[in-house]
Amino acid sequence: MKTILLLGAPGAGKGTVAARLAATTPYRHVSTGDMLREAVKAGSPVGLEARAFMERGDLVPDEVILRIVRERIEREGASGAYMFDGFPRTRAQADGLDAMLASFGAKLNGVFLLVVPREVLISRIAGRRVCRQCGAVYHVVNMPTRVEGVCDRCGGPTYQRPDDNEATVANRLDVYERQTRELIDLYRARGILHEVDAAGSPEATRDRIAQVLAAWV
Ligand code: AP5
């Protein structure tokens, strides 16, 4: 099993780049944010527990996150290649991931830090629209749908995420600084961190990462 993760502030483009990499590489995209939004939509026990944290822009408790990630990997047979997006986000999650991977006889192979200036993050988040049906991600200016409000891929309605309002975004950026940024030093010290300029197009970012992945084989 090979494992990589995409690290970066809210709005850095992790989900957008992960979707493009998943289409062109064997890495399966695992987004804890998407898994939690699905759980909220389904009204499952995890969704009921996570909802208030997400609405505030706070992190969902580590044990919930580690449990849903392990369940997902086990369900899929713990084989092949995985690409985590938005996970881990705390030191406890990073340690939990190491232990989990070790229990599958695997380890973390690489971490890609998407580097984007703060003002770009904010304008990306402010214009984001997501398909309610299939989860495809758009931007009203950078990546608009062909018909306003209608997903190009499945025809479903697009919407603005409830946590993409100004106050919650400010808290999410703050939470990233306080709880997630320290992971950069952790992975740099291990020699597995790759910093990627992600201010350009999603394709340019995807290609930079794909180049590193191709060199591993
Ligand atoms: P999550 O869904 O993971 O949100 P996030 O980390 O805040 O990241 P975003 O989804 O906002 O941004 P992104 O980097 O994926 O950017 P995107 O590709 O969409 O988490 C949401 C919440 O769930 C958290 O606040 C927390 O409560 C909870 N949670 C999730 N994981 C957790 C965990 N591990 N532990 C605890 N709690 C957890 O792009 C953004 C916009 O920019 C889009 O409109 C896109 O079209 C546009 N765009 C992207 N790339 C480009 C580009 N290159 N050029 C132009 N526009 C671009």
Boltz pocket constraint, residues with backbone or C-beta under 6 A from the ligand:
constraints:
  - pocket:
      binder: B
      contacts: [[A, 8], [A, 9], [A, 10], [A, 11], [A, 12], [A, 13], [A, 14], [A, 15], [A, 16], [A, 17], [A, 32], [A, 33], [A, 34], [A, 36], [A, 50], [A, 53], [A, 54], [A, 55], [A, 57], [A, 58], [A, 59], [A, 60], [A, 61], [A, 65], [A, 85], [A, 86], [A, 87], [A, 88], [A, 89], [A, 93], [A, 124], [A, 125], [A, 127], [A, 128], [A, 129], [A, 137], [A, 138], [A, 139], [A, 140], [A, 142], [A, 143], [A, 163], [A, 172], [A, 198], [A, 199], [A, 200], [A, 201], [A, 202], [A, 203], [A, 205]]
      max_distance: 6.0
